[in-house]
């Protein structure tokens, strides 16, 4: 199982656009319901910083194969003032989380 956190900050004038891309990913996930993936996205109180949490329980991560996710990634660097940073997470403990 692989768990990651991705954090980045978008330009204020591109925050709504980023939200639309993220929502499109979740719409495709809801329609296709790929197995072995737990995924959540949060926006921080500043309205421009985003955190994505993913837990991939299968060998072949289904997320990068989604057309909506590919569209989300296509211009992410142009939307960002702080580019995405991915961090591997190691669980120490959890209660009722995903």
C-alpha positions in Angstrom: 0.0 0.0 0.0 1.3 3.4 -0.9 0.1 6.6 0.8 1.1 10.0 -0.4 0.3 13.7 0.3 0.6 16.3 -2.4 0.6 20.0 -1.5 0.7 23.0 -3.7 -0.4 26.6 -3.9 -2.2 28.1 -7.0 -2.4 31.7 -8.2 -5.4 33.4 -6.6 -6.9 34.1 -10.0 -6.7 30.3 -10.9 -8.1 28.8 -7.6 -11.6 28.4 -9.0 -10.3 26.8 -12.1 -8.2 24.4 -10.0 -11.3 23.5 -8.0 -13.2 22.7 -11.3 -10.4 20.4 -12.4 -10.4 18.6 -9.1 -14.2 18.3 -9.2 -14.0 16.7 -12.7 -11.6 14.1 -11.3 -14.0 13.2 -8.6 -16.9 13.0 -11.1 -14.9 10.6 -13.2 -13.9 8.6 -10.1 -17.6 8.4 -9.1 -18.6 7.2 -12.5 -15.8 4.6 -12.9 -15.3 3.6 -9.2 -11.8 2.2 -9.6 -10.8 -0.4 -7.0 -7.9 0.0 -4.7 -7.9 3.8 -4.5 -8.8 6.1 -1.6 -8.4 9.8 -2.5 -9.3 13.1 -0.9 -8.6 16.7 -1.7 -8.7 19.7 0.7 -8.3 23.4 0.2 -6.7 25.3 3.1 -8.2 28.4 4.7 -6.1 30.7 2.5 -8.3 29.4 -0.5 -5.2 28.8 -2.7 -3.3 26.0 -1.0 -4.5 22.5 -1.8 -3.7 19.1 -0.2 -4.4 15.8 -1.9 -4.2 12.5 0.1 -4.1 9.2 -1.7 -3.9 5.7 -0.5 -3.3 3.2 -3.4 -3.9 -0.4 -2.4 -3.3 -1.9 -5.8 -0.1 -2.4 -7.8 -1.3 -0.3 -10.7 -2.5 3.2 -9.5 -5.7 3.9 -11.4 -5.6 7.7 -10.9 -3.0 8.7 -13.6 -5.1 6.8 -16.2 -8.2 9.0 -15.7 -8.7 11.5 -18.5 -9.9 14.1 -15.9 -6.7 13.6 -13.9 -4.6 14.0 -17.0 -6.4 17.3 -17.7 -5.9 18.4 -14.1 -2.1 17.8 -14.4 -1.8 19.3 -17.9 -1.3 22.9 -16.8 -0.8 22.5 -13.1 2.6 24.3 -13.2 1.0 27.3 -14.9 -1.7 27.5 -12.2 0.8 27.3 -9.3 2.9 29.7 -7.4 4.3 26.8 -5.4 4.5 23.6 -7.5 3.2 20.3 -6.2 5.4 18.5 -3.7 4.7 14.8 -3.1 5.5 13.2 0.2 5.3 9.5 1.0 3.4 8.9 4.2 3.9 6.2 6.8 1.0 5.6 9.1 1.7 5.7 12.8 -1.9 5.3 13.8 -5.4 6.1 12.6 -8.9 6.0 13.9 -11.9 6.0 11.5 -9.8 7.5 8.7 -10.7 6.3 5.2 
